[in-house]
């Protein structure tokens, strides 16, 4: 965990790209890195962690969010997600992102740190199921 210096999307993208080297992607060889900016200014990183039992795999985005939550952070401004080809967050990650703020900015970048898309959790998951949908 570190503090962001100037709230720069490029700073998040660079950190997400650097952390990708720690991905445990021995089955897919598809390393993903994420850098999550909390409202506190702290940055939490995550990488994908695969498992031979594929459904037990965790994505980088969820690792970063769960790490932040485990350390007491509950509100987030932005997340950068980096893969070699600029892949977008999966459905499960979109739902978890939405849980912590539909207005969260999502930066999607490739392995050369090119920003391919800037969007929000709400745009990634329109009509997201949330606490308001529960009785």
C-alpha positions, 0 to 999 in steps of 0.5 A: 500500500502506498499513497498517491502523489498527484491523483494521476491516472497514469500513476495508478496504471504504472503501479498496476502494471508493475505489480502484474509481475507478482501475478500467479497465472501459471494456467492462463499466462494472463497476468493482471494487475490492479491499483485501487485508490481509496478516498483516504489517498491510499493505494491498494494493489492486487494481482490475479491468483489462479488455481488448478480448480479454476472457479477458485481463481481470484481476479486482481480487481477483487484482490485489491478491493478485499485487501483494502476492505480488510484494512478498513477502507470502504470508499474508493475513487478509482481503480486501474486494471492492466493486462497485456491486451487491455482486457476489461474486468469480468462480470464478478469484478464488475459486481464487486466494483459496483458494491463499493461505488457506481461512480468509481472511475475505472481505467483500463490499460495495456501492458505498455501503460496505454490508457485504452478506456476511462469509464465508471463501475456504473457504465461497466455494469448498468442496472447493477444489483445492490443493497437497495434491491434487497428487502 
